[in-house]
């Protein structure tokens, strides 16, 4: 699902027009969805897309297209529907929030570099901590070598490994299907 800015705006406007569910409606629909009613599950997804968009927009600063984040969050929303236990009395959006954020965060971490490294909770924690601490040190107007030195001390690693981590954090993966040269139809594939 790839949207241009205008079609993403149109999508967001459509989602805003979907009515919210009351607690009672949500419980009734969630029970029907749990029993296998696909229309009820679809209604529950639609009613909670507003929250998916809200989470996705919080992570747009990582350079990932918002439509990708919305797609991942929507998968998290659908996962939540399959696992939700309405009889426990919790609001669905509270439960779904965990799954939506998990899928969006996983997308952010995977996109940092799709090559190697996995995307488990440890890598996710390191990724966000490293970004945050580097941003704080950058505000101190230090030289890049000083920042690398301080980060390597904080993370208990060598400066060489830290340079590699920072390069990976800054690097963008390149598609093998894109043209090898600007005016060429030849790809790297």
N, C-alpha and C positions, 0 to 999 in steps of 0.2 A: 504494500500500500504506500504509494509515493504521491504526496500532494504538493501542488504549488502553493505559494503563500495564499493566493486567493481561494483555492479550493479548501485549504485547511481552515481559513476563516469561515467559509461557507459551512464546513463540517461542524465547527465549533458553534456557529449560530443555530444549526439544526439541533445539536445536542442540547443547547440551552432551552429550546422550545419543548423538550420532552418533560412532561410533568413529573415532579418528585412524588415518591410514594410515602404515605403515612406509615407509621409503625404497624398498624393493623393490616394495611394493604400489603406491606412488605412481608409480614409473617405469612399471610395467606398465600401469596405468590411463591414465597420461598418453600413452603410446604408442598405446593403443587409441583414446583421444579424438582424437589427432592424425590417426589413420587414418579418422576420421569416425564412430566409435561414440558415439552420443548418450547411451546409458546410462552409458558410462565418463565422459563429460564431466559428466553430472549427478552422478555419484558423486564426482568431483573437486571440484565446486562444493560439495556437501554437506559433504565432509570439511574444507573450508576456510572455512566460514561462521563458525566460532568466531573466526578471525582478523579477518574483516570486522567482527564485532560489537566486538571489542577496539579496532579502529581507530576505529570510529564513536563509541564511548563516550569516547574521548579528545577528541573535538571537540564534545561536547554543550554545553559552556559557551558556545558561540556562539549559543545560543538557537534552534537548529534542532532539530525533533523527531528523536529518535534513529532512529525508523523511516525517516525520509527519508534520513538518513546511511547506514543499513544498506542501503537500496535502492540508493543511489548506489555504495556499496562493492561490492555484489553485481554491479552492472553492470561495475565495474572487474575483478572476479574473472572474470566471463565473457569479458571482453576478453582477460585474461591467458591463459585457456585457448586461445583462438583463436591467440594469438601465441607461446605457449610452445614451446620446442624442447627436448624431453626428452633428446634424444641428446647435448646439451651437458653433461649430468651435474649440473646445478644442481637444488636442491630447488625444487619448484613454489611453495611458500609464499614463498620468498625473492624469486622473480621476480614473483609475484602481488602482493606487498606494495607494489611501486611503483605498479601500476595501481589497487589499492584506495585507497591514499592519494591518488593523483592525482584520482580521481573524487570522493572525499569532500572534499578541499580545494577542488575546483572548485565543489562544491555550497555550501560555506561562503562562498566568494567571491561566487558568483552571488546567494546569499541576502542578502548585505550590502545590496545594492540591485539588484533585477532590472531596473531601468530604466537603460539606457545603460551605457557604460563597458567592456563586454566582460568577459572573465574569463581573460585570458591570464596567462602567468607573471609579467610585470612588475606587473600589477595585484595579483596574489596576493601578491607580495613586499611591495609597498607596504602592502597591507591589513594583513598580519600585523605588519609593522614598526611601522606607525602605532599599532595596538592596543597593542603591547608598550611602545612609548616613552611613549604617553599614560598607560598604567597606572603606569609608573615615576614619571612626573612628578606624577601624582595622589597618590602616596604621600608626596610632599614637602609636602603641604597648601598648594599654590599656588592662587591665584585662577584661575578658568577663562581669564581674559584673559591671564594670565602663561603658562599652559600653551600657549595658542594661539600666543602670541608665540614661545616657545621652540621649539615644533614647526615653525613656519613657517621659523625660522632653520635648524633641523636638516635640513629637507626642501628648503630653497632655494626657497621660494615665498612669496607674499604672505600676510599674515594673513587677508585676505578669502578667498583660495582655500582656506586651511587651515580657516577656519570652515565653508566649503562641504563640504570633505572630511569634517570631523568630524560635520557634520549628516547627511551621507550614511551615515557609519559608524553613527551612532546611530539613524537613521531606519529604520522598518519599512515595507515596501510594503503597500499596502492593496488587497484584492481588490475589483474592481468588482462582484462578485457578492454581496458581503455587504450586509445591510440598511443603508440610508442612515441610519436612526434605530433606536434600540433596539426600539421597539414598532411597527416598520413592516415591511411585506413588500416595499416599494419598494427596488430596488437602484440602484446608481450606473451600471449598465451601460446 
